[in-house]
Amino acid sequence: MSNQNDEWLQEQQRVDETVAKVKQKEKFLISQVKSVKDEAEEIRQNFWEDVTVNLDEPDDVIETFTSIRQQAELLSERERSYGHVEESIETLKKLEQSPYFARVDFKENDETEEKIYIGIASFIDENDEYLVYDWRAPISSIYYDGSPGPVSYETPEGSRSGEMLLKRQFLIKNGRIESLFDTGVTIGDEMLQEVLGNKADTHMKSIVATIQKEQNKIIRDISSRLLFVQGAAGSGKTSAALQRIAYLLYRFRDSLHSEQMILFSPNRLFNHYISKVLPELGESNIVQTTFFDYAQSRFPDLELESLFEQFENSVNEIENTWRSKAIQLKGDRSFFQAINKYVLDLNESGLFFKDIRFRGKVLISKEEISELFYSYDSSFSLPNRFPLVTKELLKRLEEKALEEEQEDWVEEEMELLDREDYLKAFQHSLKGERKGKVVFDSFDQEKEYLAKQIVRKYFRKIKVAVKRYRFFHIKAQFVDFLKKASEFIHLDEFELSDREWLEIQNHTIHALNHKKIHMEDVVPYLYLSDLIEGRKSQTSIKYVFIDEIQDYSPLQLEYMKYMFPYSKFTMLGDINQSIFNKGKKPTIQTAIDIFGAEKAEIIRLTKSYRSTAAITAFTKEILQDGEEIELFEREGKKPTIIVRNDVDQLIEEITDQVNKLTKISGSVAIIGKTMKDCEQAFQLLKNKINVTLIGMKNQEIVDGPMLLPSYLAKGLEFDSVIVLNASNEMYHQDSERTLLYTICTRAMHQLIITSVGKPSRLFDAVDSELYSLD
């Protein structure tokens, strides 16, 4: 016992010494940042005083611009320095609270034993000695992967090996050691118990202190073109992916920048939830978006149905069986291939164009545009013809503009001009006189100038539209493809009749005529547009991360590969949580088929850390033939199923449960099936408890009880979860098992399931010993 106390005192002494040096460095940087900030402010204030401005001669102009550029670069350099120092201070403040979380004693061959302390960032003292190693440093990997005994690790120079003599873990808060224990294998259960037992937060936390061996494999993979992570609910796959981003930015810091990485997440709520992880690790956030937001940016003139609206509509329109068939067909790889085949037939003819109109008359007809487009040799690809056509159309518009200047409407517009417009014409005249020209020597010339300006103003919008290829009729082209798609696809493979396919076409056309597009049409529409007009691919992106990959259709995965042709992909998902995508093959196999087996790595995370053992044991039995799920032995109450006779009784029960849970939980979520269900419950609850309704327009996690639909809860976790009315009437289909499983696995510590009448038959397979019934 005495020996343990001595160890603790020695470790605390080292913490104190490290924190003291951190504070010393922090104090120095604060004084430095003030100096750099003052210098930048002085440069900004005296900017023009220090610039030589002389515009009399060409050489003087060049000298002036050089002077301005030099001064701007000096200011920019000072502001960058200020930013870097500020970032360093932020990191030091974190180290001041908890300088490190682990220690490994390592001996390489015959060299001296080295004590390596690992934290969220490196810290070097005045003698250039490492007091703390960054968790991403090559040597730190032995902490995550190894156990006392022979170990090795990879460095940019090659493999290094030696012996690990000690592996120790710390919990340090406010500079004081709260827990200290030695462990023999990977990250000890004591550390995980401590961390996982904490309350949930409105933002995801970093997991660098508790990274497991399989997670570390995900984080440090640099060779795979496709890294596919199949992880059980709560297995830490998203956390590992975020640490992976931080690791890659650290590992390739000279050649990789945050703007060269993009993360597609399930929704904006989730983006908000994970937004603090990378800054906590000292890295800038990468581009975070959703596939919906990306697609919407491509087609601002169309109202896109989101994945969630598609879910709501498909749930609320069960009678429209053709809709679910349409979703499956339009998300299949065969539909992607059908678009390719269709576009090949457009090389000689078949493209749809729009008339270029102005003031109710046709300036250039669609027939003329078509004739021009197909006048180019067929060796020119469709995308390569568009710039040539655009150039010719702009030339013809110049001629049309000259003709338009003589029209009566121009003179009528001229009469409406104000003094400012005439003043501009006069200034134009003076400018010409200074250059020795007579600009206006008659009223007709002045009139001609004003007419030109009026027509140019109106034609400007037309020219912009032409430069954006608005003369191409993508809507008509897409409809034409749908009408001919049955030539390239066997409808019977999707149990679709010709009549049903016609009904699907009419439904799509009706939506497009009202400037709307269904979710299942978004990717085919994007891809068809790209093949014809030219790919809008993101060649600068080096790494693409896709979360909740099980909700992506095979066609979306094909399009992702097409859109990011030179990127490495990290895909994260759980087939047990498939809410939307019901493809013919498992998503893993589909991804391998599309991206290729070579340079593909599949990692399975089977242990669930989020929920207590009691909750995990219950939720895994909801599934049938699901992926393997291992329990993490953390104690907690069994889930409770509460049955009430009617909605009023159910609302009273939920009110009581929320009041109890808010006293012991950091976050309480009431999760319903659809937005409609949540809105109805909110109307009944809002006068009884202080609850926030989370929806598509309000996507931010808040403190206090929340009410949200199933699909917005994906990827999130809460201390306590109340399932809103999991009755047999509400959840009856076998296809809803994964949905019910997803909802229940959001709970960390407490799970309460409510039901009006008989609970869902999907709970029948669960052993009655695993839950309490009320």
Secondary structure, DSSP 8 states (H G I E B T S, - for coil): -HHHHHHHHHHHHHHHHHHHHHHHHHHHHHHHHHHHHHHHHHHHHTTTTTS----SSHHHHHHHHHHHHHHHHHHHHHHHHHHHHHHHHHHHHHHHH-S-SEEEEEE-TTS--EEEEEESS-EE-TTS-EEEEETTSGGGHHHHH--SEEEEEEETTEEEEEEEEEEEEEEEETTEEEEEEE-SSSS-HHHHHHHHTS---SS----GGG--HHHHHHHT--S-SEEEEEE-TTSSHHHHHHHHHHHHHHHTTTT--GGGEEEE-S-HHHHHHHTTHHHHTT----EEE-HHHHHHHH-TTSEE--HHHHHHHHHHTTT-HHHHHHHHHHTSHHHHHHHHHHHHTTTTS---B--EEETTEEEE-HHHHHHHHTTS-TTS-HHHHHHHHHHHHHHHHHHHHHHHTTSHHHHHHHHT--HHHHHHHHHHHHHHHHTT----SSHHHHHHHHHHHHHHHHHHHHHHHHHTTTTB-HHHHHHHHHHHGGGTS-GGGGT--HHHHHHHHHHHHHHHHTTEE-HHHHHHHHHHHHHHH-----TT--EEEESSGGGS-HHHHHHHHHHSTT-EEEEEE-GGG-SS---SS-HHHHHHHHH-STTEEEEEE-EE-SS-HHHHHHHHTT-SS----EE--------EEEEESSHHHHHHHHHHHHHHHHHH-S-EEEEESSHHHHHHHHHHHTTTS--EE-BTTB----SS-EEEEGGGSTT--EEEEEES--BTTTS-SGGGHHHHHHHHTTEEEEEEEEEESSB-GGGTTS-GGGSEE-
